[in-house]
Amino acid sequence: MRSSPICLKQKLSLKAAAAKKKRDIATAKTTKRKARKAENQRIGQSSTSDLHHSGSKVKRISIKNNRGNFGRGTKKEKQ
């Protein structure tokens, strides 16, 4: 693997990785994402749970449920 300042977890070319980074940053800076991030900071993130924004409500979901697709497993999630 080439040495690169960009982390190539998806094995993208340097050009594709740079374009993806640009898109990801643009998405993270939208007003909706900024509002959600600010709300998460006000609520307070915990190391034992994740916050899910659904509509106008925020739900606290345990890490176990979030990573395991609520007991259904992640393999079935792809179908």
C-alpha positions in Angstrom: 0.0 0.0 0.0 1.2 3.5 -0.8 2.2 5.8 2.0 -0.2 8.7 2.0 -1.2 11.5 4.3 -4.8 10.4 3.6 -6.0 7.3 5.4 -7.0 4.8 2.7 -9.3 2.5 4.7 -11.4 1.9 1.6 -8.4 1.4 -0.7 -9.3 4.5 -2.8 -6.9 6.2 -5.1 -5.4 9.4 -3.9 -7.7 11.4 -6.2 -10.8 9.6 -5.1 -9.9 9.8 -1.4 -9.4 13.5 -1.7 -12.8 13.9 -3.4 -14.4 11.8 -0.7 -12.8 13.9 2.0 -14.1 17.1 0.4 -17.6 15.6 0.1 -17.6 14.4 3.7 -16.5 17.7 5.1 -19.1 19.5 3.1 -21.8 17.1 4.5 -20.5 17.6 8.0 -20.8 21.4 7.7 -24.4 21.5 6.6 -26.8 23.5 8.9 -28.7 20.3 9.8 -25.6 18.4 10.8 -24.3 21.5 12.8 -27.6 21.7 14.7 -27.5 18.0 15.5 -23.9 18.2 16.7 -24.7 21.2 18.9 -27.8 19.3 20.3 -25.6 16.3 21.1 -23.2 18.5 23.0 -26.0 20.1 25.0 -27.5 16.7 25.9 -24.2 15.2 26.7 -22.8 12.1 24.9 -22.1 9.0 27.0 -19.6 6.3 26.4 -22.3 3.7 27.0 -24.8 5.0 24.5 -25.4 6.8 21.2 -27.8 9.5 20.4 -30.2 9.0 17.5 -32.1 11.9 15.9 -35.5 10.8 14.5 -37.7 13.6 13.4 -37.7 16.2 16.2 -36.9 13.8 18.9 -33.6 12.4 20.2 -33.3 8.9 21.5 -30.5 7.5 23.6 -29.6 4.0 22.3 -27.2 1.6 24.0 -24.0 0.8 22.1 -24.9 -2.9 22.2 -28.3 -2.3 20.5 -26.8 0.2 18.0 -23.9 -2.0 16.9 -26.0 -5.2 16.7 -28.9 -3.6 14.7 -31.3 -4.0 17.6 -30.8 -7.7 18.0 -31.2 -8.5 14.3 -27.5 -8.7 13.5 -25.6 -6.7 10.9 -25.6 -9.4 8.1 -29.4 -9.1 7.7 -29.1 -5.3 7.5 -27.4 -5.5 4.1 -30.4 -7.4 2.5 
